[in-house]
Amino acid sequence: DYLLKYPHTERYHELDEDARVWWVYNDEAKIFDDDSAGEWGDSLDILLVFAGLFSAVLTTFVVETSSSLSQDPADLSVAYLAELVALQRSNSTYMSEVPTTDTSFSPSATMLWVNGLWFTSLVLSLSVALFAVLAKQWIRQYMSIITGSARERALIRQFRLDGITKWRVQTIIGVLPIVLHLSLILFLVGMVIFLVPL
């Protein structure tokens, strides 16, 4: 009970530096902030762990499949050597038509789709990790200790809350799991496309 906890404020002094209203506001704000920041922090910690592990796994898949987007250098070397041999043969006394080697390369549509989906998934996953770290920093700054009179602490806390609200930090924290789910769905779609030809 705040009537018993804090001394009575004289009439016409209700907004003084150490008036009861500021002490009550600060106590209620602390309860609200501790609950909100704890919930946000736990959610962001889980997102960071999952995004980190998922990005690591996804990177291994991307590294393995991205090589299929370019021509194998060994195949290119063999083609050039075959062309050199053909040129040497054409300079000899026996004249034959010089066969040209086809060095053009075009990755399969399947591999283009798979790599496109997986690279997009990786970018989304890393973006979630980035915004989760930023949100944790915003929350840490929001919860940092405020010094001064009860009135000053209340006003600074309200200023910080207005900033958190203006920048829609709670909405950003709420959207991050959706983006991570989208990233996972893109990865799974790419996995299905990758495995169907097998």
Secondary structure, 3 states (H helix, E strand, C coil): CHHHHCCCCCCCCCCCCCCHHHHHHHHHHHHHHHHHHHHHHHHHHHHHHHHHHHHHHHHHHHHHHHHHHCCCHHHHHHHHHHHHHHHHHHCCCCCCCCCCCCCCCCCCHHHHHHHHHHHHHHHHHHHHHHHHHHHHHHHHHHCCCCCCCHHHHHHHHHHHHHHHHHCCHHHHHHHHHHHHHHHHHHHHHHHHHHHCCC
